[in-house]
């Protein structure tokens, strides 16, 4: 009789791994009989001396035998259930409930063949999840599904390595390529061994499995391209060299678009009280786009001054272009204009328009500057367009107009300046590719180019 090892945590564990859910077969019968004999031996030791039968024959021994068989089967089943807690011994029918649900909670798992392959895949996936959403972890997860060579290319990283000439740019910073290459041996072409490739086994099933693995392992913001790569074999058939030397001093000129306006300059830049905006009522910033670069050239906020924690120096990025610092203001506020000298009380509507029912904006001159002396939007603004039936550019309209639109003359910036100040010289880019700057010519007679 085989005596179970009582010091073992699972002394009745079946040798078959994984064991069947329906406990049948020679291994189960042998372990059951061994446990029955062990239980019967324990029963006989507890019986009084008048129960002397050592064989199954008397009624009491048959009854004990039946009870022992039920207990033995229960013990074997209980220990197999207990063994399911260990990933190495979990039965196939319970692998998803105990392991797979950690990795694929929606119930959709890759299509794999074989119990052991399935078990190994899930165990490795748990470890990869704990390792984090890193390129190496994603690569190892895909390699669990195929024997092919897996290559993950982070486009932004490769573009930085190449520095110039890359087809990838900032828009590809969250994009990756997943390339699968399956080797299919070599062939002899003209005496040279040439590597050849083929599709992986069942490529469509592999594609579906890779999608599930990536859904579990990849970062949520990553967009990927999946490709089966076939390498060009003809490069191995030819051996040649080529060199070219070309010099052209016009090359640098060809690389740029030299006809675009490079920047707007000004000398009346005002840092508003919030310190995160620059205003210049003598300029119209409608041609400036978000992302433009603003450079302060003079004053305490200019390049070259030392910065502290509470302010930024010199260079800024434009976040938005505004008409008024605080937008609409339904309360009439007093104003004056220059050079015409118009006065009144106006409200701000539509985010860019001043309305005064008692004013006629057709009287204003070109480049008229309006100054609010109180209210949220206190400050100076350049009048642009008179609105209404008699509307048009300020200084070139006739007829009564009670509404006037101002020019966008405020740049909202990405950082706060260090000081609130006025009279700053600055530049702000208009076209990233532009190069043309104003050329000032004094003392030249150009009257012959004009007609009266």
C-alpha positions as a Markdown table, in Angstrom:
| # | Residue | x | y | z |
|---|---|---|---|---|
| 1 | Unk | 0.0 | 0.0 | 0.0 |
| 2 | Unk | 1.3 | 3.5 | -0.9 |
| 3 | Unk | 1.2 | 5.8 | 2.1 |
| 4 | Unk | 0.6 | 9.5 | 1.3 |
| 5 | Unk | 3.3 | 11.9 | 2.4 |
| 6 | Unk | 1.4 | 13.8 | 5.2 |
| 7 | Unk | 4.2 | 16.4 | 5.4 |
| 8 | Unk | 3.5 | 17.5 | 1.8 |
| 9 | Unk | 1.1 | 20.5 | 1.5 |
| 10 | Unk | -0.8 | 18.6 | -1.2 |
| 11 | Unk | 0.0 | 14.9 | -0.5 |
| 12 | Unk | -2.7 | 13.6 | -2.8 |
| 13 | Unk | -1.9 | 15.8 | -5.9 |
| 14 | Unk | -2.2 | 14.0 | -9.2 |
| 15 | Unk | 0.9 | 13.5 | -11.2 |
| 16 | Unk | -0.8 | 14.7 | -14.4 |
| 17 | Unk | -0.4 | 18.5 | -14.9 |
| 18 | Unk | -2.7 | 19.9 | -15.7 |
| 19 | Unk | -5.1 | 17.4 | -14.2 |
| 20 | Unk | -8.6 | 16.9 | -15.8 |
| 21 | Unk | -11.5 | 18.6 | -14.2 |
| 22 | Unk | -13.5 | 15.4 | -14.3 |
| 23 | Unk | -11.2 | 13.3 | -12.1 |
| 24 | Unk | -11.0 | 10.0 | -14.0 |
| 25 | Unk | -8.2 | 7.8 | -15.2 |
| 26 | Unk | -5.6 | 5.4 | -13.9 |
| 27 | Unk | -3.7 | 8.1 | -11.9 |
| 28 | Unk | -6.9 | 9.2 | -10.1 |
| 29 | Unk | -7.9 | 5.6 | -9.4 |
| 30 | Unk | -4.4 | 4.8 | -8.0 |
| 31 | Unk | -4.3 | 7.9 | -5.7 |
| 32 | Unk | -7.9 | 7.3 | -4.6 |
| 33 | Unk | -7.2 | 3.6 | -3.6 |
| 34 | Unk | -4.0 | 4.7 | -1.8 |
| 35 | Unk | -5.9 | 7.2 | 0.2 |
| 36 | Unk | -8.8 | 4.7 | 0.9 |
| 37 | Unk | -6.2 | 2.2 | 2.3 |
| 38 | Unk | -4.7 | 5.0 | 4.4 |
| 39 | Unk | -8.1 | 6.0 | 5.8 |
| 40 | Unk | -9.0 | 2.3 | 6.5 |
| 41 | Unk | -5.8 | 1.8 | 8.3 |
| 42 | Unk | -6.5 | 4.8 | 10.5 |
| 43 | Unk | -10.1 | 3.5 | 11.1 |
| 44 | Unk | -8.9 | 0.1 | 12.2 |
| 45 | Unk | -6.5 | 1.6 | 14.7 |
| 46 | Unk | -9.4 | 3.4 | 16.3 |
| 47 | Unk | -11.6 | 0.3 | 16.6 |
| 48 | Unk | -11.9 | -1.7 | 19.9 |
| 49 | Unk | -10.0 | -5.0 | 20.0 |
| 50 | Unk | -13.2 | -7.1 | 19.4 |
| 51 | Unk | -13.1 | -5.7 | 15.8 |
| 52 | Unk | -10.3 | -7.8 | 14.5 |
| 53 | Unk | -10.9 | -8.1 | 10.7 |
| 54 | Unk | -8.0 | -6.9 | 8.6 |
| 55 | Unk | -9.8 | -7.5 | 5.3 |
| 56 | Unk | -13.0 | -6.2 | 3.8 |
| 57 | Unk | -15.6 | -8.8 | 4.6 |
| 58 | Unk | -17.7 | -8.0 | 7.7 |
| 59 | Unk | -20.5 | -5.5 | 7.3 |
| 60 | Unk | -18.8 | -2.8 | 9.4 |
| 61 | Unk | -15.7 | -3.0 | 7.2 |
| 62 | Unk | -17.7 | -2.7 | 4.0 |
| 63 | Unk | -19.5 | 0.4 | 5.4 |
| 64 | Unk | -16.1 | 1.9 | 6.4 |
| 65 | Unk | -14.8 | 1.1 | 3.0 |
| 66 | Unk | -17.7 | 3.0 | 1.3 |
| 67 | Unk | -17.2 | 6.0 | 3.6 |
| 68 | Unk | -13.4 | 6.0 | 3.0 |
| 69 | Unk | -13.9 | 6.0 | -0.8 |
| 70 | Unk | -16.2 | 9.1 | -0.6 |
| 71 | Unk | -13.7 | 10.9 | 1.7 |
| 72 | Unk | -10.8 | 10.0 | -0.5 |
| 73 | Unk | -12.4 | 11.3 | -3.6 |
| 74 | Unk | -13.4 | 14.5 | -1.8 |
| 75 | Unk | -9.9 | 15.0 | -0.5 |
| 76 | Unk | -8.4 | 14.6 | -4.0 |
| 77 | Unk | -10.9 | 17.0 | -5.5 |
| 78 | Unk | -10.3 | 19.5 | -2.7 |
| 79 | Unk | -6.5 | 19.4 | -3.2 |
| 80 | Unk | -6.7 | 19.8 | -6.9 |
| 81 | Unk | -8.9 | 22.9 | -6.3 |
| 82 | Unk | -6.3 | 24.1 | -3.8 |
| 83 | Unk | -3.5 | 23.6 | -6.4 |
| 84 | Unk | -5.4 | 25.9 | -8.9 |
| 85 | Unk | -4.2 | 28.8 | -6.8 |
| 86 | Unk | -0.6 | 28.1 | -8.0 |
| 87 | Unk | -0.3 | 29.4 | -11.6 |
| 88 | Unk | 2.0 | 26.5 | -12.5 |
| 89 | Unk | -0.7 | 24.0 | -11.6 |
| 90 | Unk | -3.9 | 25.8 | -12.5 |
| 91 | Unk | -6.1 | 23.6 | -14.6 |
| 92 | Unk | -6.8 | 24.8 | -18.2 |
| 93 | Unk | -10.5 | 25.3 | -17.5 |
| 94 | Unk | -9.8 | 27.8 | -14.8 |
| 95 | Unk | -6.8 | 29.7 | -16.3 |
| 96 | Unk | -8.9 | 32.6 | -17.5 |
| 97 | Unk | -10.8 | 33.0 | -14.2 |
| 98 | Unk | -7.6 | 33.0 | -12.2 |
| 99 | Unk | -5.0 | 34.6 | -14.5 |
| 100 | Unk | -6.6 | 35.7 | -17.8 |
| 101 | Unk | -9.1 | 38.1 | -16.2 |
| 102 | Unk | -6.2 | 40.1 | -14.8 |
| 103 | Unk | -4.8 | 40.7 | -18.4 |
| 104 | Unk | -8.0 | 40.6 | -20.5 |
| 105 | Unk | -10.8 | 41.7 | -18.3 |
| 106 | Unk | -13.3 | 42.0 | -21.2 |
| 107 | Unk | -13.1 | 38.3 | -21.8 |
| 108 | Unk | -11.5 | 38.4 | -25.2 |
| 109 | Unk | -8.2 | 36.5 | -25.2 |
| 110 | Unk | -5.8 | 35.6 | -28.0 |
| 111 | Unk | -6.3 | 32.4 | -29.9 |
| 112 | Unk | -3.5 | 30.0 | -28.9 |
| 113 | Unk | -3.1 | 26.3 | -29.3 |
| 114 | Unk | -2.2 | 24.0 | -26.4 |
| 115 | Unk | -2.8 | 24.1 | -22.7 |
| 116 | Unk | 0.9 | 24.7 | -21.8 |
| 117 | Unk | 1.3 | 27.5 | -24.4 |
| 118 | Unk | -1.9 | 29.1 | -23.1 |
| 119 | Unk | -0.7 | 28.9 | -19.4 |
| 120 | Unk | 2.9 | 30.2 | -20.3 |
| 121 | Unk | 1.4 | 33.1 | -22.3 |
| 122 | Unk | -0.8 | 34.2 | -19.5 |
| 123 | Unk | 1.9 | 33.9 | -16.8 |
| 124 | Unk | 4.3 | 36.0 | -19.0 |
| 125 | Unk | 1.6 | 38.6 | -19.7 |
| 126 | Unk | 1.1 | 39.2 | -15.9 |
| 127 | Unk | 4.8 | 39.9 | -15.5 |
| 128 | Unk | 4.8 | 42.2 | -18.5 |
| 129 | Unk | 1.9 | 44.2 | -17.1 |
| 130 | Unk | 3.8 | 44.6 | -13.9 |
| 131 | Unk | 6.8 | 45.8 | -15.9 |
| 132 | Unk | 4.9 | 48.8 | -17.2 |
| 133 | Unk | 3.9 | 50.1 | -20.7 |
| 134 | Unk | 7.5 | 50.2 | -22.1 |
| 135 | Unk | 8.7 | 49.4 | -25.6 |
| 136 | Unk | 10.6 | 46.3 | -24.3 |
| 137 | Unk | 7.5 | 45.0 | -22.6 |
| 138 | Unk | 5.3 | 45.5 | -25.7 |
| 139 | Unk | 8.0 | 43.8 | -27.9 |
| 140 | Unk | 8.2 | 40.8 | -25.5 |
| 141 | Unk | 4.4 | 40.5 | -25.4 |
| 142 | Unk | 4.2 | 40.3 | -29.2 |
| 143 | Unk | 7.1 | 37.8 | -29.2 |
| 144 | Unk | 5.0 | 35.5 | -27.1 |
| 145 | Unk | 2.7 | 35.0 | -30.1 |
| 146 | Unk | 5.2 | 34.3 | -32.9 |
| 147 | Unk | 8.7 | 33.0 | -33.6 |
| 148 | Unk | 9.2 | 35.8 | -36.2 |
| 149 | Unk | 11.5 | 38.8 | -35.6 |
| 150 | Unk | 9.6 | 41.7 | -33.9 |
| 151 | Unk | 10.9 | 45.3 | -34.4 |
| 152 | Unk | 9.3 | 48.3 | -32.7 |
| 153 | Unk | 10.3 | 51.7 | -34.1 |
| 154 | Unk | 9.4 | 54.9 | -32.2 |
| 155 | Unk | 9.1 | 57.4 | -34.9 |
| 156 | Unk | 9.9 | 60.5 | -32.8 |
| 157 | Unk | 13.0 | 58.8 | -31.3 |
| 158 | Unk | 14.3 | 57.8 | -34.7 |
| 159 | Unk | 13.7 | 61.2 | -36.1 |
| 160 | Unk | 15.8 | 62.8 | -33.3 |
| 161 | Unk | 18.6 | 60.3 | -34.0 |
| 162 | Unk | 18.6 | 61.2 | -37.7 |
| 163 | Unk | 18.3 | 65.0 | -36.9 |
| 164 | Unk | 17.9 | 66.1 | -40.5 |
| 165 | Unk | 16.3 | 64.5 | -43.5 |
| 166 | Unk | 13.7 | 62.5 | -41.6 |
| 167 | Unk | 10.2 | 62.0 | -43.0 |
| 168 | Unk | 8.9 | 62.0 | -39.4 |
| 169 | Unk | 8.4 | 65.1 | -37.3 |
| 170 | Unk | 6.7 | 66.4 | -34.2 |
| 171 | Unk | 3.3 | 65.2 | -35.4 |
| 172 | Unk | 4.6 | 61.6 | -35.1 |
| 173 | Unk | 5.7 | 61.8 | -31.5 |
| 174 | Unk | 3.0 | 59.4 | -30.4 |
| 175 | Unk | 3.3 | 57.0 | -33.3 |
| 176 | Unk | 5.2 | 53.7 | -33.6 |
| 177 | Unk | 5.7 | 51.0 | -36.2 |
| 178 | Unk | 5.5 | 47.3 | -35.4 |
| 179 | Unk | 7.3 | 45.3 | -38.0 |
| 180 | Unk | 7.1 | 41.5 | -38.2 |
| 181 | Unk | 9.7 | 39.7 | -40.3 |
| 182 | Unk | 9.6 | 35.9 | -40.6 |
| 183 | Unk | 12.8 | 34.3 | -42.0 |
| 184 | Unk | 12.4 | 31.4 | -44.5 |
| 185 | Unk | 16.0 | 30.3 | -44.9 |
| 186 | Unk | 18.4 | 31.3 | -47.7 |
| 187 | Unk | 18.7 | 30.6 | -51.4 |
| 188 | Unk | 21.7 | 30.5 | -53.6 |
| 189 | Unk | 21.7 | 33.1 | -56.3 |
| 190 | Unk | 24.8 | 33.4 | -58.5 |
| 191 | Unk | 26.8 | 31.8 | -55.8 |
| 192 | Unk | 25.7 | 34.2 | -53.1 |
| 193 | Unk | 23.5 | 33.1 | -50.1 |
| 194 | Unk | 20.4 | 35.4 | -50.0 |
| 195 | Unk | 18.0 | 35.6 | -47.0 |
| 196 | Unk | 14.4 | 35.3 | -47.9 |
| 197 | Unk | 11.2 | 36.1 | -45.9 |
| 198 | Unk | 7.7 | 34.8 | -45.8 |
| 199 | Unk | 4.5 | 35.5 | -44.0 |
| 200 | Unk | 4.2 | 34.2 | -40.4 |
| 201 | Unk | 2.0 | 31.2 | -39.8 |
| 202 | Unk | -1.7 | 32.2 | -40.0 |
| 203 | Unk | -0.9 | 35.9 | -40.4 |
| 204 | Unk | -4.5 | 37.0 | -39.9 |
| 205 | Unk | -4.8 | 35.2 | -36.6 |
| 206 | Unk | -1.5 | 36.7 | -35.5 |
| 207 | Unk | -2.8 | 40.2 | -36.4 |
| 208 | Unk | -5.9 | 39.7 | -34.2 |
| 209 | Unk | -3.8 | 38.3 | -31.4 |
| 210 | Unk | -1.3 | 41.2 | -31.6 |
| 211 | Unk | -4.2 | 43.7 | -31.4 |
| 212 | Unk | -5.3 | 42.1 | -28.1 |
| 213 | Unk | -1.8 | 42.1 | -26.6 |
| 214 | Unk | -1.3 | 45.7 | -27.6 |
| 215 | Unk | -4.6 | 46.7 | -26.1 |
| 216 | Unk | -3.3 | 45.3 | -22.8 |
| 217 | Unk | 0.3 | 46.5 | -22.8 |
| 218 | Unk | 0.7 | 49.6 | -24.9 |
| 219 | Unk | 0.2 | 53.1 | -23.5 |
| 220 | Unk | -3.3 | 54.5 | -24.2 |
| 221 | Unk | -2.0 | 57.5 | -26.3 |
| 222 | Unk | 0.2 | 55.5 | -28.7 |
| 223 | Unk | -1.0 | 55.0 | -32.3 |
| 224 | Unk | 0.7 | 52.1 | -34.1 |
| 225 | Unk | 1.2 | 50.8 | -37.7 |
| 226 | Unk | 1.4 | 47.0 | -38.0 |
| 227 | Unk | 3.3 | 45.6 | -40.9 |
| 228 | Unk | 4.7 | 42.3 | -42.3 |
| 229 | Unk | 8.1 | 43.3 | -43.6 |
| 230 | Unk | 9.8 | 41.7 | -46.7 |
| 231 | Unk | 13.4 | 42.7 | -47.3 |
| 232 | Unk | 14.6 | 43.5 | -50.8 |
| 233 | Unk | 16.8 | 40.6 | -52.0 |
| 234 | Unk | 18.2 | 42.3 | -55.1 |
| 235 | Unk | 20.5 | 44.4 | -53.0 |
| 236 | Unk | 22.5 | 41.2 | -52.3 |
| 237 | Unk | 22.9 | 40.5 | -56.0 |
| 238 | Unk | 24.8 | 43.6 | -57.1 |
| 239 | Unk | 28.0 | 45.2 | -55.8 |
| 240 | Unk | 28.8 | 48.7 | -56.9 |
| 241 | Unk | 29.7 | 52.1 | -55.6 |
| 242 | Unk | 28.5 | 55.6 | -56.4 |
| 243 | Unk | 29.8 | 59.0 | -55.4 |
| 244 | Unk | 28.6 | 62.5 | -56.3 |
| 245 | Unk | 30.2 | 65.9 | -55.4 |
| 246 | Unk | 28.0 | 68.9 | -56.0 |
| 247 | Unk | 28.7 | 72.5 | -55.0 |
| 248 | Unk | 26.3 | 75.4 | -55.4 |
| 249 | Unk | 26.4 | 78.6 | -53.3 |
| 250 | Unk | 22.7 | 79.2 | -54.1 |
| 251 | Unk | 21.7 | 76.1 | -52.2 |
| 252 | Unk | 21.0 | 77.8 | -48.9 |
| 253 | Unk | 18.8 | 80.3 | -50.7 |
| 254 | Unk | 16.7 | 77.5 | -52.3 |
| 255 | Unk | 16.0 | 76.0 | -48.9 |
| 256 | Unk | 14.0 | 79.0 | -47.6 |
| 257 | Unk | 10.9 | 80.8 | -48.7 |
| 258 | Unk | 12.3 | 84.3 | -49.0 |
| 259 | Unk | 9.2 | 86.1 | -50.0 |
| 260 | Unk | 7.2 | 85.8 | -46.7 |
| 261 | Unk | 7.1 | 88.5 | -44.1 |
| 262 | Unk | 9.3 | 87.4 | -41.2 |
| 263 | Unk | 8.1 | 89.4 | -38.3 |
| 264 | Unk | 6.3 | 92.5 | -36.9 |
| 265 | Unk | 8.4 | 94.9 | -34.9 |
| 266 | Unk | 7.3 | 97.6 | -32.5 |
| 267 | Unk | 8.7 | 100.0 | -29.9 |
| 268 | Unk | 5.6 | 100.7 | -27.8 |
| 269 | Unk | 5.0 | 97.3 | -26.2 |
| 270 | Unk | 3.2 | 97.4 | -22.8 |
| 271 | Unk | 3.3 | 94.6 | -20.3 |
| 272 | Unk | -0.2 | 94.5 | -18.8 |
| 273 | Unk | -0.8 | 94.2 | -15.0 |
| 274 | Unk | -1.3 | 90.4 | -15.3 |
| 275 | Unk | 2.3 | 90.2 | -16.7 |
| 276 | Unk | 1.3 | 87.4 | -19.1 |
| 277 | Unk | 0.3 | 89.7 | -22.0 |
| 278 | Unk | 1.8 | 92.4 | -24.2 |
| 279 | Unk | -0.2 | 95.2 | -25.7 |
| 280 | Unk | 0.7 | 97.6 | -28.5 |
| 281 | Unk | -2.2 | 99.8 | -29.7 |
| 282 | Unk | -0.1 | 101.0 | -32.7 |
| 283 | Unk | 0.0 | 97.5 | -34.2 |
| 284 | Unk | -2.6 | 95.1 | -35.7 |
| 285 | Unk | -1.7 | 91.4 | -34.7 |
| 286 | Unk | -4.4 | 89.8 | -36.8 |
| 287 | Unk | -1.6 | 88.2 | -38.9 |
| 288 | Unk | 0.1 | 86.6 | -35.9 |
| 289 | Unk | -0.8 | 83.0 | -35.2 |
| 290 | Unk | -0.8 | 80.9 | -32.0 |
| 291 | Unk | 2.7 | 79.5 | -31.5 |
| 292 | Unk | 4.5 | 82.6 | -32.8 |
| 293 | Unk | 7.7 | 83.7 | -31.0 |
| 294 | Unk | 7.8 | 87.0 | -29.2 |
| 295 | Unk | 11.2 | 88.5 | -28.3 |
| 296 | Unk | 11.5 | 91.5 | -26.0 |
| 297 | Unk | 14.5 | 93.6 | -27.1 |
| 298 | Unk | 14.6 | 96.4 | -24.6 |
| 299 | Unk | 13.6 | 97.2 | -21.1 |
| 300 | Unk | 13.8 | 95.1 | -17.9 |
| 301 | Unk | 11.9 | 92.2 | -19.6 |
| 302 | Unk | 14.4 | 91.9 | -22.4 |
| 303 | Unk | 16.9 | 89.2 | -23.3 |
| 304 | Unk | 20.0 | 89.5 | -21.2 |
| 305 | Unk | 18.4 | 90.4 | -17.9 |
| 306 | Unk | 18.6 | 87.7 | -15.2 |
| 307 | Unk | 15.4 | 86.0 | -14.4 |
| 308 | Unk | 14.0 | 85.0 | -11.1 |
| 309 | Unk | 11.3 | 82.4 | -10.1 |
| 310 | Unk | 8.5 | 84.9 | -10.4 |
| 311 | Unk | 9.1 | 86.0 | -14.0 |
| 312 | Unk | 10.4 | 85.1 | -17.5 |
| 313 | Unk | 12.9 | 86.9 | -19.5 |
| 314 | Unk | 13.3 | 87.7 | -23.2 |
| 315 | Unk | 11.5 | 84.9 | -25.2 |
| 316 | Unk | 7.9 | 83.9 | -25.1 |
| 317 | Unk | 5.4 | 81.9 | -27.1 |
| 318 | Unk | 2.0 | 83.4 | -28.2 |
| 319 | Unk | -0.9 | 81.5 | -26.7 |
| 320 | Unk | -3.7 | 83.6 | -28.1 |
| 321 | Unk | -4.4 | 87.0 | -29.8 |
| 322 | Unk | -7.0 | 89.2 | -28.0 |
| 323 | Unk | -8.9 | 92.4 | -28.6 |
| 324 | Unk | -9.6 | 93.3 | -24.9 |
| 325 | Unk | -8.0 | 91.9 | -21.8 |
| 326 | Unk | -11.4 | 91.0 | -20.2 |
| 327 | Unk | -13.7 | 90.8 | -23.2 |
| 328 | Unk | -17.3 | 92.1 | -22.9 |
| 329 | Unk | -18.2 | 94.8 | -20.5 |
| 330 | Unk | -21.9 | 95.9 | -20.4 |
| 331 | Unk | -21.2 | 98.9 | -18.2 |
| 332 | Unk | -20.7 | 102.2 | -20.1 |
| 333 | Unk | -17.1 | 103.3 | -19.5 |
| 334 | Unk | -15.7 | 106.8 | -20.2 |
| 335 | Unk | -13.2 | 107.1 | -23.1 |
| 336 | Unk | -11.3 | 109.6 | -25.2 |
| 337 | Unk | -9.7 | 109.3 | -28.6 |
| 338 | Unk | -6.6 | 110.6 | -30.3 |
| 339 | Unk | -6.0 | 112.5 | -32.6 |
| 340 | Unk | -9.7 | 113.4 | -33.2 |
| 341 | Unk | -10.6 | 114.0 | -29.6 |
| 342 | Unk | -13.9 | 112.1 | -29.5 |
| 343 | Unk | -15.3 | 111.5 | -26.0 |
| 344 | Unk | -18.2 | 109.5 | -24.6 |
| 345 | Unk | -19.2 | 106.4 | -22.7 |
| 346 | Unk | -19.0 | 103.0 | -24.5 |
| 347 | Unk | -19.7 | 99.4 | -23.7 |
| 348 | Unk | -17.8 | 96.4 | -25.1 |
| 349 | Unk | -19.8 | 93.7 | -27.0 |
| 350 | Unk | -19.0 | 90.6 | -29.1 |
| 351 | Unk | -15.6 | 90.5 | -27.6 |
| 352 | Unk | -14.1 | 93.0 | -30.1 |
| 353 | Unk | -16.7 | 95.9 | -30.6 |
| 354 | Unk | -17.3 | 99.2 | -28.8 |
| 355 | Unk | -20.8 | 100.6 | -28.9 |
| 356 | Unk | -21.9 | 104.2 | -28.1 |
| 357 | Unk | -25.4 | 105.2 | -29.3 |
| 358 | Unk | -24.4 | 108.9 | -28.9 |
| 359 | Unk | -21.2 | 108.7 | -31.0 |
| 360 | Unk | -20.6 | 108.8 | -34.7 |
| 361 | Unk | -17.5 | 106.8 | -35.5 |
| 362 | Unk | -17.3 | 108.1 | -39.0 |
| 363 | Unk | -15.7 | 111.2 | -37.5 |
| 364 | Unk | -12.7 | 109.2 | -36.4 |
| 365 | Unk | -9.5 | 109.3 | -38.4 |
| 366 | Unk | -7.4 | 106.5 | -39.7 |
| 367 | Unk | -5.3 | 104.8 | -36.9 |
| 368 | Unk | -7.5 | 106.5 | -34.2 |
| 369 | Unk | -6.5 | 105.4 | -30.7 |
| 370 | Unk | -9.3 | 105.0 | -28.1 |
| 371 | Unk | -8.5 | 105.0 | -24.4 |
| 372 | Unk | -10.8 | 103.7 | -21.7 |
| 373 | Unk | -10.0 | 105.6 | -18.5 |
| 374 | Unk | -11.8 | 103.2 | -16.1 |
| 375 | Unk | -13.4 | 99.7 | -16.0 |
| 376 | Unk | -12.1 | 96.2 | -16.6 |
| 377 | Unk | -10.6 | 97.1 | -20.0 |
| 378 | Unk | -8.8 | 100.3 | -19.0 |
| 379 | Unk | -6.1 | 101.0 | -21.6 |
| 380 | Unk | -5.6 | 102.1 | -25.2 |
| 381 | Unk | -7.0 | 100.4 | -28.4 |
| 382 | Unk | -6.6 | 101.0 | -32.1 |
| 383 | Unk | -9.9 | 101.5 | -34.0 |
| 384 | Unk | -10.2 | 99.4 | -37.1 |
| 385 | Unk | -13.6 | 99.2 | -38.7 |
| 386 | Unk | -16.9 | 101.1 | -38.3 |
| 387 | Unk | -19.9 | 98.8 | -38.3 |
| 388 | Unk | -23.4 | 99.0 | -39.6 |
| 389 | Unk | -25.0 | 100.1 | -42.9 |
| 390 | Unk | -22.5 | 102.9 | -43.2 |
| 391 | Unk | -19.6 | 100.8 | -42.1 |
| 392 | Unk | -16.1 | 100.5 | -43.5 |
| 393 | Unk | -12.5 | 101.2 | -42.5 |
| 394 | Unk | -12.2 | 103.9 | -39.9 |
| 395 | Unk | -11.3 | 107.2 | -41.6 |
| 396 | Unk | -12.8 | 106.3 | -44.9 |
| 397 | Unk | -16.6 | 106.1 | -44.2 |
| 398 | Unk | -19.5 | 108.5 | -44.3 |
| 399 | Unk | -22.8 | 108.4 | -42.5 |
| 400 | Unk | -23.6 | 107.7 | -38.9 |
| 401 | Unk | -22.1 | 104.6 | -37.3 |
| 402 | Unk | -22.5 | 103.8 | -33.5 |
| 403 | Unk | -20.4 | 100.7 | -33.4 |
| 404 | Unk | -16.7 | 100.3 | -34.1 |
| 405 | Unk | -14.4 | 97.2 | -34.1 |
| 406 | Unk | -10.9 | 97.5 | -32.6 |
| 407 | Unk | -7.8 | 95.8 | -33.9 |
| 408 | Unk | -6.4 | 92.7 | -32.1 |
| 409 | Unk | -3.5 | 94.3 | -30.4 |
| 410 | Unk | -2.9 | 92.1 | -27.3 |
| 411 | Unk | -0.7 | 89.0 | -27.3 |
| 412 | Unk | -1.4 | 86.4 | -24.5 |
| 413 | Unk | 1.8 | 84.6 | -23.7 |
| 414 | Unk | 2.9 | 81.3 | -22.3 |
| 415 | Unk | 4.9 | 82.8 | -19.4 |
| 416 | Unk | 4.7 | 85.8 | -17.1 |
| 417 | Unk | 7.1 | 88.6 | -17.6 |
| 418 | Unk | 9.1 | 89.9 | -14.7 |
| 419 | Unk | 8.0 | 93.5 | -14.7 |
| 420 | Unk | 5.0 | 95.6 | -15.7 |
| 421 | Unk | 6.4 | 98.3 | -17.9 |
| 422 | Unk | 5.9 | 100.3 | -21.1 |
| 423 | Unk | 7.8 | 101.4 | -24.2 |
| 424 | Unk | 9.4 | 98.1 | -24.9 |
| 425 | Unk | 11.0 | 97.3 | -28.2 |
| 426 | Unk | 10.0 | 93.8 | -29.5 |
| 427 | Unk | 9.6 | 91.5 | -32.5 |
| 428 | Unk | 6.9 | 88.8 | -33.1 |
| 429 | Unk | 7.1 | 86.3 | -35.9 |
| 430 | Unk | 4.4 | 86.2 | -38.6 |
| 431 | Unk | 5.6 | 83.4 | -40.9 |
| 432 | Unk | 8.0 | 80.6 | -39.8 |
| 433 | Unk | 9.4 | 80.4 | -43.3 |
| 434 | Unk | 9.4 | 84.2 | -44.0 |
| 435 | Unk | 12.6 | 86.2 | -44.4 |
| 436 | Unk | 11.6 | 89.6 | -45.7 |
| 437 | Unk | 12.0 | 92.5 | -43.3 |
| 438 | Unk | 11.1 | 96.2 | -44.0 |
| 439 | Unk | 13.9 | 98.1 | -45.8 |
| 440 | Unk | 14.1 | 101.8 | -44.9 |
| 441 | Unk | 15.3 | 104.2 | -47.7 |
| 442 | Unk | 15.8 | 107.9 | -46.9 |
| 443 | Unk | 16.5 | 110.7 | -49.4 |
| 444 | Unk | 15.5 | 108.9 | -52.6 |
| 445 | Unk | 13.1 | 110.5 | -55.1 |
| 446 | Unk | 10.5 | 107.9 | -56.2 |
| 447 | Unk | 8.0 | 110.4 | -57.7 |
| 448 | Unk | 8.7 | 109.0 | -61.2 |
| 449 | Unk | 7.1 | 105.7 | -60.1 |
| 450 | Unk | 3.7 | 107.3 | -59.3 |
| 451 | Unk | 0.9 | 108.9 | -61.4 |
| 452 | Unk | -1.2 | 111.8 | -60.4 |
